[in-house]
Amino acid sequence: MNLTRRKFLLYSGLTSFISFNKNKTRLKIPQISQKKTSYSSDCDPWIELNLENMSWNLDKIRKMCRLPVMAVIKANAYGHGLVESGRYLDKKGIDYLMVCKLQEARQLRNAGVECPIHNFGPFCPENSEELIENNISQSVFTKEIKILNNTAQKLGKKAKIHIHIDTGMGRMGIPYYNALPFIIETSSLKNLHIEGISTTLTEDHEFDIVQLRHFLSLCKKAEKKGISLGLKHAASSDGLFSFPKAYLDMVRPGILIYGYYPSEKTQKEDSLSLKPVLQLKSRVAAVKMLRPGDSISYHRAYIAKSMEKIAVIPIGYSDGLPYNLSGKGFVLIRGERFPIVGSVTANHIEVKLKLNYQITSGEEVVLMGSQGKDNITADEIARWSGISTYKILIRLNPLLPRKVM
């Protein structure tokens, strides 16, 4: 037989499999222990959530605007945990929760969240029944409203909707100059209930004024025709500070809920005394001594110039840490800052310790949050890495354990 490499591998693999199956009764495969590991002893990185701080932030927002609040918990609640945040806000009597994917709304309902949920993202006609049965209001701006209406009619129910208007964002929504016929048609469908009408501001503050003018003009034309539009909403976290006229009937804060401001200006002013909700932590995995000339990481990213003490920490860009923090960022150990050196790799970073510090493996490391008298915020990490605070939070790996404190 002419035995090629591929045939050999296939043959050897099959014979190994047959041999294994013949002898499998004699093999005892050890079972992995399912014993729970506490966060105090876990070697993997984790996130801690202080939900009382979320309550504090929500109260500050409510006092500021004195209107119903649609809390934005899209993108895994900006990295804070969709279910953890949704359940808590539900208990706090939030008026609406806003998501941008049907799967997020589904997760919340499966987790027992009962408050109104609004899907700001698109939906497929096949999802119509699920939306209606799970009492999820849907953002609409396309011909699929007819399918939604027909499905609601078959179920003997009304589908809840918010009509979304594009006033200049150029993304989702029907353009304001084409929107009136759509609104009229939508209002004529008997099994649709218009809960609200919305737009998204570009956060170009001069253009936001133009957007709001177009939006309110359209609403006025629809109302003159006797159409009830429900709650008008446009203001996100940025609009709460920059554009009070856009508060309308309801506001849609996102990042403010989690204790951060939408801009550097509002961050410096700190007019709401916000409290960050999230802390990102890990532990020292190993401590090493480097001799002069010894190196760290791929391509010898860092070379010791003298005797140096290095802590290896098992967290990296796969967990959401920005890859370019080397030489810029810091961590907290025992309440003191230590610089990140070498490369931020998928699962590890290294930090330079003081030679006289007897830090050992297992000690807690804070990458975002407070320890002792010091504090590292997402805003700081954003400045070190040159990306926005939003991205720092949202990019945190959803698989990281989230512990409610």
N, C-alpha and C positions, 0 to 999 in steps of 0.2 A: 504493500500500500504506500502511495506517495503521501507522506505525512507532513503537511504544511504546519507552520507555527500556529495558525488559527485553529486547525483541526486538533493539533496536540493539546492546546489549552482547553478546547471544548471537551476532548476526550478525558483529559486528566481531571477536569472539573466535574464531569459526570461520574467518573469512577470514584472520585472522592466523596461525592454526594451519596452514591450507592453504598459505599463502604460505611459512611456515617450512619445512614439509615439502618444498615444491617446491625450496627453495634449501638444504636441509640439507647436501647434498653439498659445497656451497661454504663451509660454516661450519666453523671449527676451534675446538672448545671446549677450553680449556686444562684439563689434568688437575691435580687437587690433589695436591701432593707428600705422600707417605706417610712421609717421613723422620722417624725417631724423634726426639722432643725430650727432652733430659735434664731431670731435675727441677731441676738447677742453673740452667737457662735458661728454664724454662717460665713463662709469665706467669700461667697459671691457678692457683688455690689447690690445695693437695694435702695429704695426710695421710701422716705418717711413723709406722711401727710398730716399736717396739723389742720384739721377741718374747722376748728374753732376760729382760725385765722380767716378761712373762707367766709364764715358767718360774719366776722368783723368787716371784711371788705364789702360784702353784700349790703350790710346795714349802712355803710358809708355811701354806697352808690344810691341806695333808696332815699337817704336823707338829701342827697345832692339833687336828684331829679324829681322825686315825689311822683313817680309814675310806675305803671307795671314794668317789670323787668323780664326780658327774654335772655336768659343766660346762655352764652355760646359755649357749648361743650364739645364742639367738633374736634377732630384730630386727637382722639383719646384725651379729651378735656385739656388740650394744650400740654400733653405729656403727663397729666396728673392722675389719669385713670378715669375712663369714661363711667364705669359703673359706680366706683367709689364716689366720684363727684356728683353724678346724677342722683344717686340715692340720698346723699346728704342734702343737696339743694331741694329735692322733693320734700324731705322732712321739714325743711326751713320755709316751706310755703312759696316756692318760686312760682311766678306766674306762667312762664313757659321755659322749656329747654329747647335750644336750637342745635340741630345736628346737620351734617352735610352729606350723609349717606344713609340710605334706608337700613343698612346692616347695623348702623349705630343705634337707630331708633328701635330696631328689633332687639338688640342686646339690652337696651334699657327696659323695655317692656318685659322681657324674659327675666330680668332681675327684680321685677316687682315695682318699678317706677310707675306711678299713677298720674302724675301731673301732666298738663298738656305738653306734647312734644311736637315740634315743627321741623320737618325735613326741608331745609333750605336748598338741598341739592336736587338733581333731576330724579325722575322715576320712569320705569318702563311700564307699558300697559299691563304686562303680566303681574305687576306688583299692586294693581289697583285694589284687589280684594284684601290683601294683607294690610294695606294702608287703612282701609275703612274698618276692618275687623279689629285692628289694634288701636283705633282712635288716634291716628297720627295725622296732623294737618300737613298738607303738601303745598310747596311753592309751585305755582303753575304759570306758564306763559306760552304753551304750545297747543296744537290741536288735540293732544291727548286728553284734554278736559272732557271731550265727548265720551271717550272710553271710560273715564273715571265716573262720569255721570251715569252711564248705562250700567256699570257694575253696581253702583250704589242703588240704582233703581231695582235691580234684580235681588239685592240683599234687603230691600225695604228700609234703607238707611240713607243718610246724607253724608257725602264726603266733605270734610273740612278743608278749605283751601285758603291760601294767601296769594294774591296776584302779584307777581314780581315785575317791576318796571325797570328797564335799562335807561337811565338818564345820562349816561356818559361813561360808565365803567367798561362797557363794551364786552361784557362777559355774559352772565345769565340774565334772562329777562327779555320782555318784548319792548322794542324801542318806543319811547314815549310818544313819538309822532305817529305811530301806527297803533297805539294801544287802545284808543277809545272803542273802535268796533269790537275788539277782543273782549273788553270789559262788558260791553252791552250783550254780546253773545253768551259770555260766561254767566252773567246775571240771569239770563233767560232759562238756563238749565236747572230744572226743578230739584234735582237731587244733589246739587252742590250748595254748600253753605260758605259764603265769603266771610271768613273770620278777620281778614286783614288785607292790606295792600302795602307793598314795601319797595324800597330802592336801596342801592348801595352807593355810598359816597366815595369819591376817588381819594379823599384826604388831601387834595389840592385845594386849599382853603378858599381861594378865589373862585375856583370852578365849582366847588360845593354849593356856593350861593346860587349859581346858575342851575345846577342840578335840582336843588330844592324848589326853585321857582317853576321849572318844568313839571316836576312831580305834583306840586300843589295845584297848578293850573289844570292838569289832567284830572286830578281828583275832583276839583270843582265842577268841571264839565260833566263828569259822570254823575255826581250828586245832583246836578241840575236836572238830570234825566230820571231822578227818583231812585237811583241805585245806592244801596247801602254798602259801603266799602269796609266796614268794621274798623279795626285798629290800623292806623297809619304808623309806619315805623321806618326809620332811616339811620339813626345815630348809633354808631359803634362806640368803642372805648374812646377813640380819637374824637369823635363828634361830641361826646359828653363834655369835653374841655374846650374844643375849638369852635363849636357851633351850637349853642343852646337852642337856637330857633329850629333846629332839626330834631329836637326831642319828640315833638308831635304827640302821639298817644301812647307810645311805648318805646323803650330803649333796648339796645342789643349789646351790652358789654361782654367782652371776652376776656382779654388779658387782665383787666382790672379785678375780675373775680378771684384771680390767682395771686394777687398781690403785687402786680407790676404795672407800670404806666406805659402808654402807647408811644411816648417820645422822650427824648433826652430832656427837653424843656419841662415837661410835666413831671418827669422823674425828679429833677432838681427841686422843683417847687414842692412836691410831696404834699399837696393840699388835702389829701384824704387820709394821710398817715396809714397807708396800706401795709399789710403784713403778708410777706410771702408764705405760701402754703407748703411748699415742697422743699425737702432736703435730699441731696444725693450723697450716699455714703458707700464706703468700701472698707477694707482692712489691709494692713500691711501683710503681704504674703511672705516676704523674705527681706533680710537686711544683709548687704554685701559690702566688703571693703574692696576698693579699687586702688591699684598701684598706679603711679605715674605711667601714662601710656596705655593703660587698660581702656577698653571701649565698651560702649553700650549700644545695643540694637543693630538693626540692619544697616549695612553700608557704614558701620562705625559712626553712627550719627552723633555720638558724644564721646570725647576722649578726655580722660582725667589728666589734669596737669600736675596733680600732687596726690597724696593719699586722700581718698574721699570715701565717705560712707553714703551708701545708696539704699533706698527702700524701694522694693518692687511692689506695685499695687495692681491687683487684677481687675482693671477696668480700662476700657479703650473706646475706640470710635464705634465699635459694634454696639456699645451701650449708649451711644449718643454723644460721647465726649468729642468736641471738635479736634480734628487730627492735627491742627497747626498750633497747639498750645505749648509745644516744646520751646523753652527759652522765654516764654511769655506768661504762662499761667502758674498758679500756686494751688497747694492744698493745705488743709489744716490738720495738724497732728498735735495733740495735747494743747490745743488752743493757739498754736504758733504756725506761721506760714513757712512752707518749704517749697522751693521752685521745682517745676517739672523740667527734667533734662532728657536728653535722648529723643526718641520718637514716640509719638502717640500711636501705638499699633492697635490691631483689632481688639486685643484683650488685655493689654498691659500698658502701664506707664511707669516711669522711674522718677523719683524725686531725690534731691540732694539733701542729706541731713547734716547736722553739725556733728563733728567728730566726737565731742564729749557727751552727746545725747545717747543714752542707753535705751533706744527704742527697739522693741522686739516685735516679732511676727504676732498677728492677732490684734494689734492696736487699731482703734477706730480712726478712719481717715474721712474727713469731710471735704467733698469736692464742690458742693453747693449747699450753703446753709451756715449755721453758727456752731461754734465750739469755743468754750471758754468765753473770752471777751471779744473775740474776733468773728467776722461774718464775711462769707463770700457769696455774692448774689449772682443771679443769672445775668444781670446787667453788666457786672464786672467781666464775667466770662465772655459775654458778647463783645465787649471792648477789646479784650485780649485777642480774640479770634477774628475780629473784623466782620462778624455777622450779627443779625438782629437778635434781640432777646426772644422774640417769637420762635425763631429757629432753634435756639438753644433748648427751649422747653419742649417744643413739639417733636424734636428729633430724639428725645429720650426713648430708649427701646421699650416698646409695650410689654416685652417679656420680663423686664426687671420687676421683681416683687415690690408691691406697694403696700406699706404697712400704715394703717390709720392709727395715729397716736392718741 
